[in-house]
Amino acid sequence: MKARKYSEAYMQNMIALCIHPSQKKIGHFGGGELLILAFLSYYNNSLSPKELSRITGTSTAHVAKALRNLEAKGEIRRRPDATDARKKAVSVTEAGMERVENARLEILNDLDRVMEALGEEDAAQLVRLSGRIARLSVERMKKG
């Protein structure tokens, strides 16, 4: 197998995908407010700022700034942690959950059109292979 040939072709494809509207919208989740809101929604409001920093791979300063912005918009609430009053627990509000859901639906609508254009077989193959790439990436990250 000529791994470099496939790697170069895949890289070119990924760069080209970066201009697609759905990919740009997904990019907005990366490390920013939407990603924080998504994790808070997923973890049922049980994350501290330090945990959010670790999960999102961003600095605690970046998370603190994002949390201030989100709180000002009414999309999160901060309160003392139930187990340690020195710490803060962050929870997502209805407005925050609505923002995440709207972004998710917008991305899915864009991707629906792509999947329909691909057809059943190619769409299934894309999902299978992208899932495999995601699993391999997670395994490599765990190994360090």
HELIX and SHEET records of a PDB file:
HELIX    1   1 ALA A    3  LEU A   17  1                                  15    
HELIX    2   2 PRO A   21  GLY A   27  1                                   7    
HELIX    3   3 GLU A   33  TYR A   42  1                                  10    
HELIX    4   4 PRO A   49  THR A   56  1                                   8    
HELIX    5   5 THR A   60  ALA A   72  1                                  13    
HELIX    6   6 GLU A   94  LEU A  118  1                                  25    
HELIX    7   7 GLU A  120  LYS A  143  1                                  24    
SHEET    1   A 2 ILE A  76  PRO A  80  0                                        
SHEET    2   A 2 LYS A  88  VAL A  92 -1                                        
END                                                                             
